[in-house]
Amino acid sequence: MRFEDRVVALLRASGEAMTDAEIARALGVVHQQVSAVCRKLAAAGVIVRDDVGRPVRNHLPDSLRAVRGLPGPAEPREVVDVSERAVQQRLVEWLLADGWRVVRVADARGRERGTDVVVERGGVTLHVEVKGFPSSRHVDPARGGEVKRTLPAVQARVEFAAALFKALQLRQAHSGDVVALALPDRLTHRRNLESVASVFPRMGLTVFLVGDDGAVEARWGDPLPLQG
């Protein structure tokens, strides 16, 4: 496989924008080699180099995810709903199965104010701030599903910061309870979490990574009470 094909295959498998340095690490090559090839692929219209933020990030344009002569996935990937409402629903189902009692579930579709999810178990109250993963297209019917100018991974970092701030507010307001941040299990969110991983235990925040299949990975924060 040509090196250009390896770069495109990696971007397709990732499904998210990647920097030259991230591609270099993933493929085990030097940064300069990746930069040269990505500029060449961008000039040919095979990939897009987004320089809205720094560092520059590379991604496949929606209209060119299948490029003639390049390897494609064995079968089409099912489009999974990772909106806030869908992530919230998967999390609540997991919490119910784990023995928690629902106190409150906000209407994510209606953008209801207040804590997204509040549950109780074993005398412990858990408050959760939930975020989804941004779509690459506008959902507003007036925009006709047009592609957003901001990449989903870039928007996700902004929304991650906002969700973290809200979780800290919950932490202050409910000092005796468990507070958590729930995110869809995506590479972008895992990278965001890794960049601040050491401070989560000190802030007393739990993180729920919600998988597409409904599985939930709980990390950091206060230990959750055992199911009674």
FENFENMO-V462901 format. One record per residue. N is the residue number from 0. RES is the residue in three letters. SS is DSSP state (~ for helix, > for strand, _ for the rest). PSI is psi as a letter, one per 40 degrees, with the letter a starting at -180 (* if undefined). Layout:
# FENFENMO-V462901
n = <N & N>
res = <RES & RES>
ss = <SS & SS>
psi = <PSI & PSI>
This chain:
# FENFENMO-V462901
n = <0 & 1 & 2 & 3 & 4 & 5 & 6 & 7 & 8 & 9 & 10 & 11 & 12 & 13 & 14 & 15 & 16 & 17 & 18 & 19 & 20 & 21 & 22 & 23 & 24 & 25 & 26 & 27 & 28 & 29 & 30 & 31 & 32 & 33 & 34 & 35 & 36 & 37 & 38 & 39 & 40 & 41 & 42 & 43 & 44 & 45 & 46 & 47 & 48 & 49 & 50 & 51 & 52 & 53 & 54 & 55 & 56 & 57 & 58 & 59 & 60 & 61 & 62 & 63 & 64 & 65 & 66 & 67 & 68 & 69 & 70 & 71 & 72 & 73 & 74 & 75 & 76 & 77 & 78 & 79 & 80 & 81 & 82 & 83 & 84 & 85 & 86 & 87 & 88 & 89 & 90 & 91 & 92 & 93 & 94 & 95 & 96 & 97 & 98 & 99 & 100 & 101 & 102 & 103 & 104 & 105 & 106 & 107 & 108 & 109 & 110 & 111 & 112 & 113 & 114 & 115 & 116 & 117 & 118 & 119 & 120 & 121 & 122 & 123 & 124 & 125 & 126 & 127 & 128 & 129 & 130 & 131 & 132 & 133 & 134 & 135 & 136 & 137 & 138 & 139 & 140 & 141 & 142 & 143 & 144 & 145 & 146 & 147 & 148 & 149 & 150 & 151 & 152 & 153 & 154 & 155 & 156 & 157 & 158 & 159 & 160 & 161 & 162 & 163 & 164 & 165 & 166 & 167 & 168 & 169 & 170 & 171 & 172 & 173 & 174 & 175 & 176 & 177 & 178 & 179 & 180 & 181 & 182 & 183 & 184 & 185 & 186 & 187 & 188 & 189 & 190 & 191 & 192 & 193 & 194 & 195 & 196 & 197 & 198 & 199 & 200 & 201 & 202 & 203 & 204 & 205 & 206 & 207 & 208 & 209 & 210 & 211 & 212 & 213 & 214 & 215 & 216 & 217 & 218 & 219 & 220 & 221 & 222 & 223 & 224 & 225 & 226 & 227>
res = <MET & ARG & PHE & GLU & ASP & ARG & VAL & VAL & ALA & LEU & LEU & ARG & ALA & SER & GLY & GLU & ALA & MET & THR & ASP & ALA & GLU & ILE & ALA & ARG & ALA & LEU & GLY & VAL & VAL & HIS & GLN & GLN & VAL & SER & ALA & VAL & CYS & ARG & LYS & LEU & ALA & ALA & ALA & GLY & VAL & ILE & VAL & ARG & ASP & ASP & VAL & GLY & ARG & PRO & VAL & ARG & ASN & HIS & LEU & PRO & ASP & SER & LEU & ARG & ALA & VAL & ARG & GLY & LEU & PRO & GLY & PRO & ALA & GLU & PRO & ARG & GLU & VAL & VAL & ASP & VAL & SER & GLU & ARG & ALA & VAL & GLN & GLN & ARG & LEU & VAL & GLU & TRP & LEU & LEU & ALA & ASP & GLY & TRP & ARG & VAL & VAL & ARG & VAL & ALA & ASP & ALA & ARG & GLY & ARG & GLU & ARG & GLY & THR & ASP & VAL & VAL & VAL & GLU & ARG & GLY & GLY & VAL & THR & LEU & HIS & VAL & GLU & VAL & LYS & GLY & PHE & PRO & SER & SER & ARG & HIS & VAL & ASP & PRO & ALA & ARG & GLY & GLY & GLU & VAL & LYS & ARG & THR & LEU & PRO & ALA & VAL & GLN & ALA & ARG & VAL & GLU & PHE & ALA & ALA & ALA & LEU & PHE & LYS & ALA & LEU & GLN & LEU & ARG & GLN & ALA & HIS & SER & GLY & ASP & VAL & VAL & ALA & LEU & ALA & LEU & PRO & ASP & ARG & LEU & THR & HIS & ARG & ARG & ASN & LEU & GLU & SER & VAL & ALA & SER & VAL & PHE & PRO & ARG & MET & GLY & LEU & THR & VAL & PHE & LEU & VAL & GLY & ASP & ASP & GLY & ALA & VAL & GLU & ALA & ARG & TRP & GLY & ASP & PRO & LEU & PRO & LEU & GLN & GLY>
ss = <_ & _ & ~ & ~ & ~ & ~ & ~ & ~ & ~ & ~ & ~ & ~ & ~ & ~ & _ & _ & _ & > & > & ~ & ~ & ~ & ~ & ~ & ~ & ~ & ~ & _ & _ & _ & ~ & ~ & ~ & ~ & ~ & ~ & ~ & ~ & ~ & ~ & ~ & ~ & ~ & _ & _ & _ & _ & > & > & > & _ & _ & _ & _ & _ & _ & > & > & > & _ & _ & ~ & ~ & ~ & _ & _ & _ & _ & _ & _ & _ & _ & _ & _ & _ & _ & _ & _ & _ & _ & _ & _ & _ & ~ & ~ & ~ & ~ & ~ & ~ & ~ & ~ & ~ & ~ & ~ & ~ & ~ & ~ & _ & _ & _ & > & > & > & > & > & _ & _ & _ & _ & _ & _ & _ & _ & _ & _ & _ & > & > & > & > & > & _ & _ & > & > & > & > & > & > & > & > & _ & _ & _ & _ & _ & > & _ & _ & _ & ~ & ~ & ~ & _ & _ & _ & > & _ & _ & _ & _ & ~ & ~ & ~ & ~ & ~ & ~ & ~ & ~ & ~ & ~ & ~ & ~ & ~ & ~ & ~ & ~ & ~ & ~ & ~ & ~ & ~ & ~ & _ & _ & _ & _ & > & > & > & > & > & > & > & _ & _ & ~ & ~ & ~ & ~ & ~ & ~ & ~ & ~ & ~ & _ & ~ & ~ & ~ & ~ & ~ & ~ & ~ & _ & > & > & > & > & > & > & _ & _ & _ & _ & _ & > & > & > & > & _ & _ & _ & _ & _ & _ & _ & _ & _>
psi = <h & i & d & d & d & d & d & d & d & d & d & d & d & d & e & i & i & i & i & d & d & d & d & d & d & d & e & f & i & i & d & d & d & d & d & d & d & d & d & d & d & d & d & e & e & d & i & h & h & h & f & d & i & h & i & h & i & h & i & h & i & d & e & f & d & h & h & h & e & i & i & i & i & d & i & h & h & h & h & h & h & f & i & d & d & d & d & d & d & d & d & d & d & d & d & d & d & e & e & i & h & h & d & h & h & i & g & d & d & e & f & h & i & a & h & d & h & h & i & i & h & f & e & h & h & h & h & h & h & h & i & a & h & i & i & e & i & h & e & h & d & d & e & f & f & i & h & i & d & h & i & d & d & d & d & d & d & d & d & d & d & d & d & d & d & d & d & d & d & d & d & d & d & g & d & e & i & h & h & i & h & h & i & i & g & i & d & d & d & d & d & d & d & d & e & f & d & d & e & d & d & d & e & f & h & i & h & h & h & h & i & d & e & e & i & h & h & h & i & a & a & i & h & i & i & i & h & *>
